[in-house]
């Protein structure tokens, strides 16, 4: 679409207004750098304008955006909206590297620098962590439950500042990866609830390996299960709001 056209911009506002009038609290924006692909300045100018217009309607609007790129490219967008942190995600990201016996001092210093940088862009900016998502191979394939790596990764994500995101199934060690098949359906397999699991895998699935480390129902009575570990972390986070909103200072250990 031609975002230089005022009518296009107005229609984009109308779409968001429609959902805000229904009572939606916020949006997750996909692929925001493609408004003017390759031109960060023009793209960020658009989002600054767009979000300012939406906040005239809902001042406390929540938003998070996907800028699948380096931190340097992502930072300018924080003037308009929070953004997912891709540097910390996936098999080679800061969380996974640290969970696999990496240097936690490197991790904590990165978090401190990142938070300070985005706060300079926007005092209300938040770090938005995730380990894996619907476009990546699932974390259970590179952070095993048996080794304890999955729990360490959960600690690093849930107990950092800002707003962490959990991809469904991550809390039970749900597996799924593209493998040799060129389809993201293998990354979006059915959730194992343990209630006869009538939900089906998405169309196009070719993933034939064991899919789960146990259903929710299997893990619920086990105090040391990954599922219950996530519940404990979320309870700790909820009881201590300074984890999300307080100052973050890296300590050398």
C-alpha positions as CSV (number, residue, x, y, z in Angstrom):
1,X,0.0,0.0,0.0
2,X,1.0,3.6,-0.6
3,X,1.4,5.1,2.8
4,X,2.1,8.5,1.3
5,X,-1.6,8.6,0.3
6,X,-3.7,10.3,3.0
7,X,-6.7,8.1,2.3
8,X,-4.6,5.0,2.9
9,X,-3.5,6.4,6.3
10,X,-7.0,7.4,7.2
11,X,-8.3,3.9,6.4
12,X,-5.5,2.4,8.6
13,X,-6.7,4.6,11.4
14,X,-10.3,3.5,10.8
15,X,-9.3,-0.2,11.1
16,X,-7.7,0.4,14.5
17,X,-10.6,2.7,15.7
18,X,-13.1,-0.1,14.9
19,X,-11.4,-2.5,17.3
20,X,-10.8,0.2,19.9
21,X,-14.5,0.9,19.9
22,X,-15.2,-2.8,20.5
23,X,-13.1,-2.5,23.7
24,X,-9.7,-3.8,22.5
25,X,-6.9,-2.7,24.9
26,X,-4.0,-2.8,22.4
27,X,-2.4,-4.3,19.4
28,X,0.5,-6.5,18.3
29,X,1.8,-5.0,15.1
30,X,3.4,-7.3,12.5
31,X,6.3,-6.5,10.3
32,X,6.4,-2.8,11.1
33,X,9.6,-2.1,9.2
34,X,7.8,-2.8,5.9
35,X,5.8,0.4,5.8
36,X,8.8,1.9,3.9
37,X,11.1,-1.1,3.6
38,X,14.7,-0.2,3.9
39,X,13.9,3.4,5.1
40,X,13.9,3.3,8.9
41,X,13.4,7.0,9.3
42,X,10.2,7.1,7.1
43,X,8.8,4.0,8.7
44,X,9.4,5.3,12.2
45,X,7.9,8.6,11.3
46,X,4.7,6.8,10.2
47,X,4.5,4.8,13.5
48,X,5.1,8.0,15.5
49,X,2.2,9.6,13.7
50,X,-0.1,6.5,13.8
51,X,0.4,5.7,17.5
52,X,-0.1,9.4,18.5
53,X,-3.4,9.3,16.7
54,X,-4.5,6.1,18.4
55,X,-3.5,7.5,21.8
56,X,-5.8,10.4,21.3
57,X,-8.6,7.8,21.4
58,X,-7.0,5.6,24.1
59,X,-4.2,7.2,26.1
60,X,-3.2,3.9,27.8
61,X,-3.2,1.8,24.6
62,X,-0.9,-1.2,24.9
63,X,1.2,-2.0,21.8
64,X,4.1,-4.3,20.8
65,X,5.7,-4.5,17.4
66,X,7.6,-7.0,15.4
67,X,10.9,-5.6,14.0
68,X,12.7,-8.8,13.1
69,X,16.2,-7.2,12.9
70,X,19.2,-6.1,14.9
71,X,18.8,-4.0,18.0
72,X,20.3,-1.0,16.1
73,X,17.4,-1.1,13.6
74,X,14.8,-1.8,16.3
75,X,15.7,1.0,18.7
76,X,14.3,3.9,16.6
77,X,10.8,2.3,16.7
78,X,10.6,2.6,20.5
79,X,9.6,6.3,20.2
80,X,6.2,4.9,19.0
81,X,5.8,1.4,20.4
82,X,7.5,-1.4,22.4
83,X,9.2,-4.0,20.2
84,X,10.0,-7.7,20.6
85,X,13.6,-8.4,21.4
86,X,14.9,-10.8,18.8
87,X,18.5,-10.7,20.0
88,X,17.5,-12.6,23.1
89,X,15.4,-15.2,21.3
90,X,15.8,-18.5,19.4
91,X,18.6,-21.0,19.6
92,X,21.5,-18.5,19.2
93,X,19.9,-15.8,21.4
94,X,21.0,-14.4,24.7
95,X,18.5,-16.4,26.7
96,X,19.4,-19.8,25.1
97,X,23.1,-19.2,25.2
98,X,23.1,-18.3,28.9
99,X,20.8,-21.2,29.7
100,X,23.3,-23.6,28.1
101,X,25.9,-22.6,30.7
102,X,26.9,-19.3,29.1
103,X,28.2,-16.3,31.0
104,X,25.3,-14.8,33.0
105,X,27.3,-11.6,33.4
106,X,27.2,-11.1,29.7
107,X,23.4,-11.6,29.8
108,X,22.8,-9.2,32.7
109,X,25.0,-6.5,31.2
110,X,23.2,-6.8,27.9
111,X,19.8,-6.4,29.6
112,X,21.0,-3.4,31.5
113,X,22.4,-1.7,28.4
114,X,19.3,-2.6,26.4
115,X,16.8,-1.2,29.0
116,X,18.9,2.0,29.4
117,X,18.9,2.5,25.6
118,X,15.2,2.1,25.1
119,X,14.4,4.3,28.1
120,X,16.4,7.1,26.5
121,X,14.1,6.7,23.4
122,X,10.9,6.5,25.5
123,X,10.7,6.7,29.3
124,X,7.8,4.3,29.2
125,X,9.5,1.7,27.0
126,X,9.6,-1.9,28.1
127,X,11.8,-4.9,27.2
128,X,9.6,-7.5,25.5
129,X,11.3,-10.9,25.8
130,X,10.4,-14.2,24.2
131,X,12.3,-17.5,23.8
132,X,10.5,-18.7,20.6
133,X,7.4,-17.9,18.7
134,X,5.1,-19.0,15.8
135,X,7.8,-18.2,13.2
136,X,10.7,-20.1,14.9
137,X,11.5,-23.6,15.9
138,X,10.2,-24.4,19.3
139,X,12.4,-24.0,22.3
140,X,12.0,-27.6,23.5
141,X,14.2,-28.6,20.5
142,X,17.2,-26.6,21.7
143,X,16.6,-26.2,25.5
144,X,15.8,-29.6,27.0
145,X,13.7,-30.2,30.0
146,X,15.8,-33.1,31.3
147,X,19.0,-30.9,31.5
148,X,17.2,-28.1,33.3
149,X,18.0,-25.7,30.5
150,X,14.3,-25.1,29.8
151,X,13.8,-23.9,33.4
152,X,16.8,-21.7,33.4
153,X,15.6,-20.1,30.2
154,X,12.2,-19.5,31.8
155,X,14.0,-17.8,34.7
156,X,15.9,-15.5,32.4
157,X,12.8,-14.5,30.5
158,X,10.2,-14.2,33.2
159,X,12.4,-12.5,35.8
160,X,13.7,-9.8,33.5
161,X,12.2,-6.2,33.4
162,X,9.4,-5.3,31.1
163,X,6.8,-7.7,29.5
164,X,7.8,-11.2,28.7
165,X,5.8,-13.3,26.2
166,X,5.2,-17.1,26.4
167,X,4.5,-18.9,23.2
168,X,1.7,-21.4,24.0
169,X,3.1,-24.9,24.8
170,X,6.5,-23.5,25.9
171,X,5.4,-24.0,29.5
172,X,5.0,-27.8,28.9
173,X,8.0,-28.2,26.6
174,X,5.9,-28.7,23.5
175,X,8.1,-29.6,20.5
176,X,8.0,-28.6,16.9
177,X,10.4,-27.5,14.1
178,X,10.5,-27.1,10.4
179,X,13.1,-29.8,10.0
180,X,13.4,-30.7,6.3
181,X,9.9,-29.4,5.6
182,X,9.4,-25.8,4.4
183,X,6.3,-25.1,6.5
184,X,5.7,-23.2,9.7
185,X,2.8,-25.6,10.5
186,X,5.4,-27.8,12.2
187,X,6.1,-24.9,14.6
188,X,2.4,-24.4,15.4
189,X,1.3,-27.9,16.5
190,X,-1.7,-28.6,18.7
191,X,-1.5,-27.8,22.4
192,X,-1.4,-30.9,24.7
193,X,-4.0,-30.2,27.4
194,X,-4.5,-33.9,28.4
195,X,-8.3,-33.7,28.2
196,X,-8.5,-36.2,25.3
197,X,-6.8,-33.5,23.2
198,X,-9.4,-33.1,20.4
199,X,-7.5,-30.1,19.0
200,X,-5.8,-31.1,15.7
201,X,-2.5,-30.1,14.2
202,X,-2.7,-27.4,11.5
203,X,-3.1,-28.3,7.9
204,X,0.3,-29.1,6.2
205,X,1.9,-30.6,9.3
206,X,4.7,-33.1,8.6
207,X,6.2,-33.3,12.1
208,X,6.3,-37.0,13.1
209,X,8.7,-36.9,16.1
210,X,7.4,-37.1,19.7
211,X,5.7,-33.8,20.3
212,X,5.5,-33.3,24.0
213,X,7.3,-33.6,27.4
214,X,3.8,-34.4,28.8
215,X,0.5,-32.7,28.7
216,X,-0.8,-30.0,31.1
217,X,-2.7,-32.7,32.9
218,X,0.4,-34.9,33.2
219,X,2.5,-32.1,34.6
220,X,0.0,-30.4,36.9
221,X,0.5,-32.8,39.9
222,X,4.3,-32.9,39.6
223,X,5.8,-30.2,41.8
224,X,9.0,-30.1,39.8
225,X,7.4,-30.1,36.3
226,X,8.2,-27.4,33.8
227,X,4.5,-26.3,33.9
228,X,4.6,-25.7,37.6
229,X,8.0,-24.0,37.4
230,X,6.4,-21.4,35.0
231,X,3.5,-21.0,37.5
232,X,5.9,-20.3,40.3
233,X,7.9,-17.7,38.2
234,X,4.7,-15.9,37.2
235,X,3.5,-15.9,40.9
236,X,6.9,-14.4,41.9
237,X,6.7,-11.8,39.2
238,X,3.1,-10.9,40.1
239,X,4.0,-10.6,43.9
240,X,7.0,-8.3,43.1
241,X,6.0,-5.7,40.5
242,X,9.5,-4.1,40.8
243,X,10.7,-7.0,38.6
244,X,8.7,-5.5,35.7
245,X,9.0,-1.8,36.6
246,X,12.0,-1.3,38.8
247,X,15.5,-0.2,37.9
248,X,17.9,-2.9,36.5
249,X,21.5,-2.9,37.5
250,X,23.9,-5.7,36.3
251,X,26.0,-7.3,39.1
252,X,29.2,-9.1,38.3
253,X,29.2,-12.6,39.8
